[in-house]
Amino acid sequence: MTRQDGADRLARGMGQHVRVGCAPDTFLGDGLQTCRQLLDDGWIGVPVAGTAFG
């Protein structure tokens, strides 16, 4: 999704009097925050690669 895609969706939602939301828990949720803390605390050493799925 691009910034323009987001702006288009917001404009469309406002035109139809509906609310537009998102799911920040995908990156702010407990599981990923725990992973981040483990990385920051050095539990696995220095990461050399990573992968993500969207």
mmCIF file of the N, C-alpha and C atoms, coordinates in Angstrom:
data_MODEL
# 
_entry.id   MODEL 
# 
loop_
_atom_site.group_PDB 
_atom_site.id 
_atom_site.type_symbol 
_atom_site.label_atom_id 
_atom_site.label_alt_id 
_atom_site.label_comp_id 
_atom_site.label_asym_id 
_atom_site.label_entity_id 
_atom_site.label_seq_id 
_atom_site.pdbx_PDB_ins_code 
_atom_site.Cartn_x 
_atom_site.Cartn_y 
_atom_site.Cartn_z 
_atom_site.occupancy 
_atom_site.B_iso_or_equiv 
_atom_site.pdbx_formal_charge 
_atom_site.auth_seq_id 
_atom_site.auth_comp_id 
_atom_site.auth_asym_id 
_atom_site.auth_atom_id 
_atom_site.pdbx_PDB_model_num 
ATOM 1   N N  . MET A 1 1  ? 0.840   -1.169  0.000  1.00 0.00 ? 1  MET A N  1 
ATOM 2   C CA . MET A 1 1  ? 0.000   0.000   0.000  1.00 0.00 ? 1  MET A CA 1 
ATOM 3   C C  . MET A 1 1  ? 0.891   1.239   0.000  1.00 0.00 ? 1  MET A C  1 
ATOM 4   N N  . THR A 1 2  ? 0.548   2.171   -0.806 1.00 0.00 ? 2  THR A N  1 
ATOM 5   C CA . THR A 1 2  ? 1.301   3.418   -0.862 1.00 0.00 ? 2  THR A CA 1 
ATOM 6   C C  . THR A 1 2  ? 0.607   4.488   -0.029 1.00 0.00 ? 2  THR A C  1 
ATOM 7   N N  . ARG A 1 3  ? 1.300   5.591   0.159  1.00 0.00 ? 3  ARG A N  1 
ATOM 8   C CA . ARG A 1 3  ? 0.706   6.715   0.876  1.00 0.00 ? 3  ARG A CA 1 
ATOM 9   C C  . ARG A 1 3  ? -0.552  7.209   0.148  1.00 0.00 ? 3  ARG A C  1 
ATOM 10  N N  . GLN A 1 4  ? -0.489  7.250   -1.164 1.00 0.00 ? 4  GLN A N  1 
ATOM 11  C CA . GLN A 1 4  ? -1.643  7.686   -1.955 1.00 0.00 ? 4  GLN A CA 1 
ATOM 12  C C  . GLN A 1 4  ? -2.815  6.716   -1.790 1.00 0.00 ? 4  GLN A C  1 
ATOM 13  N N  . ASP A 1 5  ? -2.523  5.409   -1.744 1.00 0.00 ? 5  ASP A N  1 
ATOM 14  C CA . ASP A 1 5  ? -3.580  4.419   -1.510 1.00 0.00 ? 5  ASP A CA 1 
ATOM 15  C C  . ASP A 1 5  ? -4.283  4.704   -0.185 1.00 0.00 ? 5  ASP A C  1 
ATOM 16  N N  . GLY A 1 6  ? -3.507  4.996   0.840  1.00 0.00 ? 6  GLY A N  1 
ATOM 17  C CA . GLY A 1 6  ? -4.074  5.309   2.149  1.00 0.00 ? 6  GLY A CA 1 
ATOM 18  C C  . GLY A 1 6  ? -4.933  6.561   2.103  1.00 0.00 ? 6  GLY A C  1 
ATOM 19  N N  . ALA A 1 7  ? -4.433  7.598   1.449  1.00 0.00 ? 7  ALA A N  1 
ATOM 20  C CA . ALA A 1 7  ? -5.188  8.849   1.333  1.00 0.00 ? 7  ALA A CA 1 
ATOM 21  C C  . ALA A 1 7  ? -6.496  8.610   0.577  1.00 0.00 ? 7  ALA A C  1 
ATOM 22  N N  . ASP A 1 8  ? -6.446  7.790   -0.466 1.00 0.00 ? 8  ASP A N  1 
ATOM 23  C CA . ASP A 1 8  ? -7.650  7.479   -1.239 1.00 0.00 ? 8  ASP A CA 1 
ATOM 24  C C  . ASP A 1 8  ? -8.677  6.748   -0.375 1.00 0.00 ? 8  ASP A C  1 
ATOM 25  N N  . ARG A 1 9  ? -8.221  5.790   0.409  1.00 0.00 ? 9  ARG A N  1 
ATOM 26  C CA . ARG A 1 9  ? -9.134  5.042   1.273  1.00 0.00 ? 9  ARG A CA 1 
ATOM 27  C C  . ARG A 1 9  ? -9.762  5.943   2.335  1.00 0.00 ? 9  ARG A C  1 
ATOM 28  N N  . LEU A 1 10 ? -8.953  6.825   2.912  1.00 0.00 ? 10 LEU A N  1 
ATOM 29  C CA . LEU A 1 10 ? -9.488  7.757   3.903  1.00 0.00 ? 10 LEU A CA 1 
ATOM 30  C C  . LEU A 1 10 ? -10.542 8.668   3.292  1.00 0.00 ? 10 LEU A C  1 
ATOM 31  N N  . ALA A 1 11 ? -10.257 9.208   2.121  1.00 0.00 ? 11 ALA A N  1 
ATOM 32  C CA . ALA A 1 11 ? -11.209 10.095  1.450  1.00 0.00 ? 11 ALA A CA 1 
ATOM 33  C C  . ALA A 1 11 ? -12.500 9.349   1.118  1.00 0.00 ? 11 ALA A C  1 
ATOM 34  N N  . ARG A 1 12 ? -12.354 8.126   0.662  1.00 0.00 ? 12 ARG A N  1 
ATOM 35  C CA . ARG A 1 12 ? -13.529 7.321   0.321  1.00 0.00 ? 12 ARG A CA 1 
ATOM 36  C C  . ARG A 1 12 ? -14.361 7.026   1.560  1.00 0.00 ? 12 ARG A C  1 
ATOM 37  N N  . GLY A 1 13 ? -13.687 6.710   2.663  1.00 0.00 ? 13 GLY A N  1 
ATOM 38  C CA . GLY A 1 13 ? -14.389 6.438   3.908  1.00 0.00 ? 13 GLY A CA 1 
ATOM 39  C C  . GLY A 1 13 ? -15.127 7.655   4.427  1.00 0.00 ? 13 GLY A C  1 
ATOM 40  N N  . MET A 1 14 ? -14.475 8.814   4.367  1.00 0.00 ? 14 MET A N  1 
ATOM 41  C CA . MET A 1 14 ? -15.119 10.040  4.831  1.00 0.00 ? 14 MET A CA 1 
ATOM 42  C C  . MET A 1 14 ? -16.319 10.379  3.961  1.00 0.00 ? 14 MET A C  1 
ATOM 43  N N  . GLY A 1 15 ? -16.227 10.115  2.681  1.00 0.00 ? 15 GLY A N  1 
ATOM 44  C CA . GLY A 1 15 ? -17.331 10.382  1.774  1.00 0.00 ? 15 GLY A CA 1 
ATOM 45  C C  . GLY A 1 15 ? -18.538 9.488   2.024  1.00 0.00 ? 15 GLY A C  1 
ATOM 46  N N  . GLN A 1 16 ? -18.294 8.316   2.606  1.00 0.00 ? 16 GLN A N  1 
ATOM 47  C CA . GLN A 1 16 ? -19.382 7.369   2.882  1.00 0.00 ? 16 GLN A CA 1 
ATOM 48  C C  . GLN A 1 16 ? -19.745 7.348   4.364  1.00 0.00 ? 16 GLN A C  1 
ATOM 49  N N  . HIS A 1 17 ? -19.161 8.262   5.134  1.00 0.00 ? 17 HIS A N  1 
ATOM 50  C CA . HIS A 1 17 ? -19.452 8.387   6.566  1.00 0.00 ? 17 HIS A CA 1 
ATOM 51  C C  . HIS A 1 17 ? -19.157 7.096   7.340  1.00 0.00 ? 17 HIS A C  1 
ATOM 52  N N  . VAL A 1 18 ? -18.009 6.489   7.035  1.00 0.00 ? 18 VAL A N  1 
ATOM 53  C CA . VAL A 1 18 ? -17.565 5.305   7.769  1.00 0.00 ? 18 VAL A CA 1 
ATOM 54  C C  . VAL A 1 18 ? -16.201 5.600   8.385  1.00 0.00 ? 18 VAL A C  1 
ATOM 55  N N  . ARG A 1 19 ? -15.824 4.806   9.344  1.00 0.00 ? 19 ARG A N  1 
ATOM 56  C CA . ARG A 1 19 ? -14.525 4.954   9.991  1.00 0.00 ? 19 ARG A CA 1 
ATOM 57  C C  . ARG A 1 19 ? -13.504 4.042   9.333  1.00 0.00 ? 19 ARG A C  1 
ATOM 58  N N  . VAL A 1 20 ? -12.283 4.496   9.306  1.00 0.00 ? 20 VAL A N  1 
ATOM 59  C CA . VAL A 1 20 ? -11.189 3.714   8.745  1.00 0.00 ? 20 VAL A CA 1 
ATOM 60  C C  . VAL A 1 20 ? -10.210 3.435   9.875  1.00 0.00 ? 20 VAL A C  1 
ATOM 61  N N  . GLY A 1 21 ? -9.780  2.200   10.017 1.00 0.00 ? 21 GLY A N  1 
ATOM 62  C CA . GLY A 1 21 ? -8.862  1.833   11.095 1.00 0.00 ? 21 GLY A CA 1 
ATOM 63  C C  . GLY A 1 21 ? -7.716  0.994   10.590 1.00 0.00 ? 21 GLY A C  1 
ATOM 64  N N  . CYS A 1 22 ? -6.851  0.606   11.512 1.00 0.00 ? 22 CYS A N  1 
ATOM 65  C CA . CYS A 1 22 ? -5.713  -0.248  11.171 1.00 0.00 ? 22 CYS A CA 1 
ATOM 66  C C  . CYS A 1 22 ? -5.435  -1.185  12.335 1.00 0.00 ? 22 CYS A C  1 
ATOM 67  N N  . ALA A 1 23 ? -4.455  -2.038  12.179 1.00 0.00 ? 23 ALA A N  1 
ATOM 68  C CA . ALA A 1 23 ? -4.134  -3.024  13.203 1.00 0.00 ? 23 ALA A CA 1 
ATOM 69  C C  . ALA A 1 23 ? -2.679  -2.887  13.638 1.00 0.00 ? 23 ALA A C  1 
ATOM 70  N N  . PRO A 1 24 ? -2.380  -1.887  14.485 1.00 0.00 ? 24 PRO A N  1 
ATOM 71  C CA . PRO A 1 24 ? -0.988  -1.715  14.901 1.00 0.00 ? 24 PRO A CA 1 
ATOM 72  C C  . PRO A 1 24 ? -0.466  -2.849  15.775 1.00 0.00 ? 24 PRO A C  1 
ATOM 73  N N  . ASP A 1 25 ? -1.362  -3.730  16.227 1.00 0.00 ? 25 ASP A N  1 
ATOM 74  C CA . ASP A 1 25 ? -0.913  -4.847  17.055 1.00 0.00 ? 25 ASP A CA 1 
ATOM 75  C C  . ASP A 1 25 ? 0.001   -5.790  16.296 1.00 0.00 ? 25 ASP A C  1 
ATOM 76  N N  . THR A 1 26 ? -0.013  -5.711  14.961 1.00 0.00 ? 26 THR A N  1 
ATOM 77  C CA . THR A 1 26 ? 0.858   -6.591  14.192 1.00 0.00 ? 26 THR A CA 1 
ATOM 78  C C  . THR A 1 26 ? 2.323   -6.281  14.440 1.00 0.00 ? 26 THR A C  1 
ATOM 79  N N  . PHE A 1 27 ? 2.656   -5.046  14.761 1.00 0.00 ? 27 PHE A N  1 
ATOM 80  C CA . PHE A 1 27 ? 4.045   -4.722  15.078 1.00 0.00 ? 27 PHE A CA 1 
ATOM 81  C C  . PHE A 1 27 ? 4.224   -4.214  16.499 1.00 0.00 ? 27 PHE A C  1 
ATOM 82  N N  . LEU A 1 28 ? 3.146   -3.902  17.183 1.00 0.00 ? 28 LEU A N  1 
ATOM 83  C CA . LEU A 1 28 ? 3.240   -3.449  18.567 1.00 0.00 ? 28 LEU A CA 1 
ATOM 84  C C  . LEU A 1 28 ? 2.783   -4.520  19.556 1.00 0.00 ? 28 LEU A C  1 
ATOM 85  N N  . GLY A 1 29 ? 2.365   -5.673  19.056 1.00 0.00 ? 29 GLY A N  1 
ATOM 86  C CA . GLY A 1 29 ? 1.852   -6.733  19.917 1.00 0.00 ? 29 GLY A CA 1 
ATOM 87  C C  . GLY A 1 29 ? 2.930   -7.379  20.767 1.00 0.00 ? 29 GLY A C  1 
ATOM 88  N N  . ASP A 1 30 ? 2.483   -8.141  21.761 1.00 0.00 ? 30 ASP A N  1 
ATOM 89  C CA . ASP A 1 30 ? 3.396   -8.770  22.723 1.00 0.00 ? 30 ASP A CA 1 
ATOM 90  C C  . ASP A 1 30 ? 4.452   -9.652  22.077 1.00 0.00 ? 30 ASP A C  1 
ATOM 91  N N  . GLY A 1 31 ? 4.040   -10.451 21.095 1.00 0.00 ? 31 GLY A N  1 
ATOM 92  C CA . GLY A 1 31 ? 4.982   -11.387 20.490 1.00 0.00 ? 31 GLY A CA 1 
ATOM 93  C C  . GLY A 1 31 ? 6.171   -10.707 19.840 1.00 0.00 ? 31 GLY A C  1 
ATOM 94  N N  . LEU A 1 32 ? 5.906   -9.705  19.022 1.00 0.00 ? 32 LEU A N  1 
ATOM 95  C CA . LEU A 1 32 ? 7.002   -9.011  18.348 1.00 0.00 ? 32 LEU A CA 1 
ATOM 96  C C  . LEU A 1 32 ? 7.790   -8.128  19.295 1.00 0.00 ? 32 LEU A C  1 
ATOM 97  N N  . GLN A 1 33 ? 7.130   -7.574  20.295 1.00 0.00 ? 33 GLN A N  1 
ATOM 98  C CA . GLN A 1 33 ? 7.849   -6.766  21.277 1.00 0.00 ? 33 GLN A CA 1 
ATOM 99  C C  . GLN A 1 33 ? 8.796   -7.643  22.107 1.00 0.00 ? 33 GLN A C  1 
ATOM 100 N N  . THR A 1 34 ? 8.358   -8.873  22.400 1.00 0.00 ? 34 THR A N  1 
ATOM 101 C CA . THR A 1 34 ? 9.220   -9.814  23.116 1.00 0.00 ? 34 THR A CA 1 
ATOM 102 C C  . THR A 1 34 ? 10.424  -10.184 22.261 1.00 0.00 ? 34 THR A C  1 
ATOM 103 N N  . CYS A 1 35 ? 10.183  -10.439 20.965 1.00 0.00 ? 35 CYS A N  1 
ATOM 104 C CA . CYS A 1 35 ? 11.293  -10.749 20.058 1.00 0.00 ? 35 CYS A CA 1 
ATOM 105 C C  . CYS A 1 35 ? 12.272  -9.591  20.012 1.00 0.00 ? 35 CYS A C  1 
ATOM 106 N N  . ARG A 1 36 ? 11.754  -8.384  19.926 1.00 0.00 ? 36 ARG A N  1 
ATOM 107 C CA . ARG A 1 36 ? 12.626  -7.207  19.881 1.00 0.00 ? 36 ARG A CA 1 
ATOM 108 C C  . ARG A 1 36 ? 13.455  -7.096  21.160 1.00 0.00 ? 36 ARG A C  1 
ATOM 109 N N  . GLN A 1 37 ? 12.815  -7.349  22.306 1.00 0.00 ? 37 GLN A N  1 
ATOM 110 C CA . GLN A 1 37 ? 13.534  -7.264  23.578 1.00 0.00 ? 37 GLN A CA 1 
ATOM 111 C C  . GLN A 1 37 ? 14.644  -8.313  23.648 1.00 0.00 ? 37 GLN A C  1 
ATOM 112 N N  . LEU A 1 38 ? 14.357  -9.524  23.184 1.00 0.00 ? 38 LEU A N  1 
ATOM 113 C CA . LEU A 1 38 ? 15.373  -10.568 23.170 1.00 0.00 ? 38 LEU A CA 1 
ATOM 114 C C  . LEU A 1 38 ? 16.550  -10.187 22.274 1.00 0.00 ? 38 LEU A C  1 
ATOM 115 N N  . LEU A 1 39 ? 16.255  -9.599  21.118 1.00 0.00 ? 39 LEU A N  1 
ATOM 116 C CA . LEU A 1 39 ? 17.319  -9.131  20.230 1.00 0.00 ? 39 LEU A CA 1 
ATOM 117 C C  . LEU A 1 39 ? 18.129  -8.019  20.899 1.00 0.00 ? 39 LEU A C  1 
ATOM 118 N N  . ASP A 1 40 ? 17.431  -7.053  21.477 1.00 0.00 ? 40 ASP A N  1 
ATOM 119 C CA . ASP A 1 40 ? 18.111  -5.928  22.126 1.00 0.00 ? 40 ASP A CA 1 
ATOM 120 C C  . ASP A 1 40 ? 18.973  -6.378  23.303 1.00 0.00 ? 40 ASP A C  1 
ATOM 121 N N  . ASP A 1 41 ? 18.526  -7.421  23.990 1.00 0.00 ? 41 ASP A N  1 
ATOM 122 C CA . ASP A 1 41 ? 19.267  -7.921  25.149 1.00 0.00 ? 41 ASP A CA 1 
ATOM 123 C C  . ASP A 1 41 ? 20.384  -8.891  24.774 1.00 0.00 ? 41 ASP A C  1 
ATOM 124 N N  . GLY A 1 42 ? 20.531  -9.181  23.471 1.00 0.00 ? 42 GLY A N  1 
ATOM 125 C CA . GLY A 1 42 ? 21.635  -10.013 23.005 1.00 0.00 ? 42 GLY A CA 1 
ATOM 126 C C  . GLY A 1 42 ? 21.469  -11.507 23.208 1.00 0.00 ? 42 GLY A C  1 
ATOM 127 N N  . TRP A 1 43 ? 20.259  -11.993 23.348 1.00 0.00 ? 43 TRP A N  1 
ATOM 128 C CA . TRP A 1 43 ? 20.028  -13.421 23.601 1.00 0.00 ? 43 TRP A CA 1 
ATOM 129 C C  . TRP A 1 43 ? 20.492  -14.312 22.460 1.00 0.00 ? 43 TRP A C  1 
ATOM 130 N N  . ILE A 1 44 ? 20.520  -13.821 21.230 1.00 0.00 ? 44 ILE A N  1 
ATOM 131 C CA . ILE A 1 44 ? 20.932  -14.672 20.103 1.00 0.00 ? 44 ILE A CA 1 
ATOM 132 C C  . ILE A 1 44 ? 22.243  -14.200 19.484 1.00 0.00 ? 44 ILE A C  1 
ATOM 133 N N  . GLY A 1 45 ? 22.886  -13.231 20.090 1.00 0.00 ? 45 GLY A N  1 
ATOM 134 C CA . GLY A 1 45 ? 24.096  -12.667 19.489 1.00 0.00 ? 45 GLY A CA 1 
ATOM 135 C C  . GLY A 1 45 ? 23.734  -11.590 18.490 1.00 0.00 ? 45 GLY A C  1 
ATOM 136 N N  . VAL A 1 46 ? 24.623  -11.363 17.542 1.00 0.00 ? 46 VAL A N  1 
ATOM 137 C CA . VAL A 1 46 ? 24.394  -10.306 16.548 1.00 0.00 ? 46 VAL A CA 1 
ATOM 138 C C  . VAL A 1 46 ? 23.665  -10.889 15.342 1.00 0.00 ? 46 VAL A C  1 
ATOM 139 N N  . PRO A 1 47 ? 22.454  -10.410 15.051 1.00 0.00 ? 47 PRO A N  1 
ATOM 140 C CA . PRO A 1 47 ? 21.731  -10.914 13.874 1.00 0.00 ? 47 PRO A CA 1 
ATOM 141 C C  . PRO A 1 47 ? 22.494  -10.551 12.596 1.00 0.00 ? 47 PRO A C  1 
ATOM 142 N N  . VAL A 1 48 ? 22.540  -11.492 11.662 1.00 0.00 ? 48 VAL A N  1 
ATOM 143 C CA . VAL A 1 48 ? 23.214  -11.250 10.392 1.00 0.00 ? 48 VAL A CA 1 
ATOM 144 C C  . VAL A 1 48 ? 22.242  -11.279 9.205  1.00 0.00 ? 48 VAL A C  1 
ATOM 145 N N  . ALA A 1 49 ? 20.995  -11.726 9.462  1.00 0.00 ? 49 ALA A N  1 
ATOM 146 C CA . ALA A 1 49 ? 19.996  -11.778 8.399  1.00 0.00 ? 49 ALA A CA 1 
ATOM 147 C C  . ALA A 1 49 ? 18.622  -11.802 9.031  1.00 0.00 ? 49 ALA A C  1 
ATOM 148 N N  . GLY A 1 50 ? 17.618  -11.542 8.262  1.00 0.00 ? 50 GLY A N  1 
ATOM 149 C CA . GLY A 1 50 ? 16.243  -11.584 8.754  1.00 0.00 ? 50 GLY A CA 1 
ATOM 150 C C  . GLY A 1 50 ? 15.287  -11.810 7.601  1.00 0.00 ? 50 GLY A C  1 
ATOM 151 N N  . THR A 1 51 ? 14.068  -12.137 7.928  1.00 0.00 ? 51 THR A N  1 
ATOM 152 C CA . THR A 1 51 ? 13.044  -12.316 6.930  1.00 0.00 ? 51 THR A CA 1 
ATOM 153 C C  . THR A 1 51 ? 11.716  -11.843 7.500  1.00 0.00 ? 51 THR A C  1 
ATOM 154 N N  . ALA A 1 52 ? 10.810  -11.478 6.644  1.00 0.00 ? 52 ALA A N  1 
ATOM 155 C CA . ALA A 1 52 ? 9.489   -11.027 7.087  1.00 0.00 ? 52 ALA A CA 1 
ATOM 156 C C  . ALA A 1 52 ? 8.446   -11.465 6.071  1.00 0.00 ? 52 ALA A C  1 
ATOM 157 N N  . PHE A 1 53 ? 7.258   -11.631 6.549  1.00 0.00 ? 53 PHE A N  1 
ATOM 158 C CA . PHE A 1 53 ? 6.141   -12.038 5.686  1.00 0.00 ? 53 PHE A CA 1 
ATOM 159 C C  . PHE A 1 53 ? 5.038   -11.018 5.855  1.00 0.00 ? 53 PHE A C  1 
ATOM 160 N N  . GLY A 1 54 ? 4.419   -10.629 4.777  1.00 0.00 ? 54 GLY A N  1 
ATOM 161 C CA . GLY A 1 54 ? 3.349   -9.628  4.863  1.00 0.00 ? 54 GLY A CA 1 
ATOM 162 C C  . GLY A 1 54 ? 2.044   -10.101 4.320  1.00 0.00 ? 54 GLY A C  1 
# 
